[in-house]
């Protein structure tokens, strides 16, 4: 059930456009991620008209101040002000940005505030705009997203004994349980990885190839589990591009 906003009007709420699509002849439906109210649905009436003040402003990956009114599932957007922002995302960084947006759309319920996640999303966009290490940026954001939603990873200790992770040991990470030390063959229904990878992920250190590769496999398994039957289309697009 959609929770109504505390008030019917919001003015100059910091936010980002996650997705938009045409509505009727001249309008748009906007899915926005805002600092204080989380994900909200907005109707931008007349936004596709040539002289609309909203035309050319409602762009993804750019910080906006959004003003709207209404208590329904879709509120009426009155104003959007561009706040100056990051360099446009291009190439792989652009696809990674769409991947972040799709994660938020698939995981976040409407009207559920996540102020810390909003700050982490801004930080991730800034890193992508600077052409930083996109893989490391995605892993950090995925980990923070799951933590924010109550699915935080156990990375600092063994699940059964509580013993600190040993860098030289091998572990199998089991979903909703954590890392279990391997005494022989890898356990079924888990992701095999090294203790050093777990230590690196705990510290958000993705400088080695082994940690990058193993953390990607682990995060893919965890996100797929918590998404259930939902499909991430941008993930498939990334796979297809890397196969070219």
N, C-alpha and C positions, 0 to 999 in steps of 0.2 A: 504494500500500500504506500502511495506517495505521501510524504509528510508535507503539510503546507508550510510556507515560509512564515516566520514570526510576524513579519509586517508585509503589507501589500505593495510597498514601494521600496526600491533600493536605488540609491544615487551614488554614482562614481565608485562602483565596486570593482576592484582590480580583478582582471580575468583574462582568459585566453579562449579563442575559438578552437574547439576540438574538431568540429565537423559542421558542415552546413549543406543544405540541399534546397532546391526550389520548392516554393509553396505557392499554389495558385499562379496567377499570371506575372506578378511583379514582386512577390515577397520571398523571404527565405525563412527556413527553420534553422535555428542555431543551437548546437549543443556547446555550452561554454563551461569552462572550469574556473570557478571563482575562489577567491581567497577565503571568504567568510561563510559562504553558503554551499561550497562544493560544486557539484555538477548541476547545472540548471538548463532547462529548455526554454528558448526564447523565440518569439515570432518577430522578425524584422520586416514590418509592413512597408512595401514600396521600395525595399532595399535594392531591387534590380532595375529601378527606373534610372535613366541616364543622369538626372539631376539630383538624385537622392544623396543626402549628406552621409549616408551609411555606405554608399557604393565605394568600393576600394579601401574601406577601413576594416571590414570584417574579415581579416586575413588570419590564417593559422600562424602560430609561432611568434606573434607580435603582442606585446603587452598593451592592454586596453583598459580604459575605465568605462564600465557599462552601467547604464541606468535603465531600470525597467519598473513595471507595475503589474499587479495581478497576483492572485493566489492559486490559479488553476495550474495544471501540469505544465502548460505552455504559457509563459508570461509575455507581455508585450514590451519589446525593446523600444525605448524612446531615444537613446543617445549612446554613441560609442565614440570614445576619444582615444586616438593613438598616443601612446606615451613615449614614443621613441624606443627603439629596441635594438635587436640583434641584426647582424648581417643576414641576408636571406640564406636559408639552408639550401644546399645544392647537392646533387649526386647522392652518394650513400648517406650523407648526413640528413638529407631531406627525407629519405625513406625511413631512416631511424627515427626522425621526428614524428612521422605518421605512425610508426610502431608505438611510440610512447602514447600518442593520442588514442590509439585503438585500445591499449591496455587500460587507460582511464575510462574509456567508454564502456568496456566490457566488465570492468571490476567495480566501478563506483556506482552506487545508487544515487538517484537525484536527491538534492537537498540534504546531503550528508557531508558536513564540513570536514575538511582535512587540511588545516592551515599549514602544518609542517610539510605535508606532501606537496602542497602548492609551491612552497619555497624550494623544495627539491626538484620539482618540475622546472621551475625557472632556471635553477642551476644547471640542470641537464641540457636545456636548450642553449644556454650560454656556452657550454662546453662543445656542443655540436656545431654551433655557429663559428667557433674558433678553430674548427677542423682538428679537434683533439682526437684522442683515442676513442672512437665510437663504440667499440666493443666494451671497453671498461666503463664508459658512461652508461650503456644499457644495463650492464650487470649491477652497477650501483643503484640505478633507479629501480630495477626489478626487485632487488633485495629490500630497498626502502619501502616500496609499494606493499610487498607482502607483510612486512613488519607493521606498517600502518593499519592494515586490515586485520591484524591479529594472527597472521600466519608466519611470524618471525622465525628465522632459521636458527637452529642450534649449531653453532660453529666452533665453540670454544671447549666443548667437553664431549666425552663419549656418552651415548644415550643410556646405556645399561648400567655403567658403573659410576658415571660422573667424573671419571678421570680426565685430566687435561689432555687435549689433543697432542699427540706426538708427531712431529714433523716427518719422521722417517717411517711411520706406520701406514698401513693401507686400511681404508674404511669403506663400508658400503653405507651410503646415505639412504635411509628409508623414509618415505614421505610420512609426515605426521608423527614421526618417531625421532629421527635424527641420525647421526653417524654411529655406526656399530663397527667395532674393530674386526678386521678379517683375520681369522685364524687358519683359513684354508681357502677354498674356492669362494668366489663372490656370492653373496646372498642373493636369492631371487627377488625380483620386484624392487630393486634399488639401483643406485648409481654408484659405481666404483670410482674412488678418487683418493688422492694422497692426503696425509695429514697436513703437509705443507700447503696444499690448496685451501683446506679449511682455515688454516691460520691466515693465509693471504686474504681470503674473502672476509674474515672477521675484521681485518685491518683495511679493507678496501684497497688492497694492493694487487694490481693486475698486470705487473710488469713482466712476468715470465709467460712463455708460450704454454707451458703445462697448465698453469692456473687459468689462463684465458680459455683454453679448450675444455678443461674439466668443469669450470664454473658455468660455461655455456650449456653443457649437457645437463648439469644439475638444475639450473634455472629453467631450462626448457621443460624438464620433467615436472618440476614443481608447479609452474604456471599452467601447464596442460592439465594437471590434476585438479587444481582449484578452479579452472575455467569450466571443467566438465565437458559438455557437448558443444561449447562455443568455439568457433574457429577464428584464429588470428590470420586475417588475409595478408597483412603486411609481412608476417613471418614467412609465408610461402613465397611472397614476392622476393624477399631477400635471398631465399634459397635458390630461386630460379635465376636471379641475376648472377649469383656466384657460380652457378653451373655453366654460364655462357663461356 
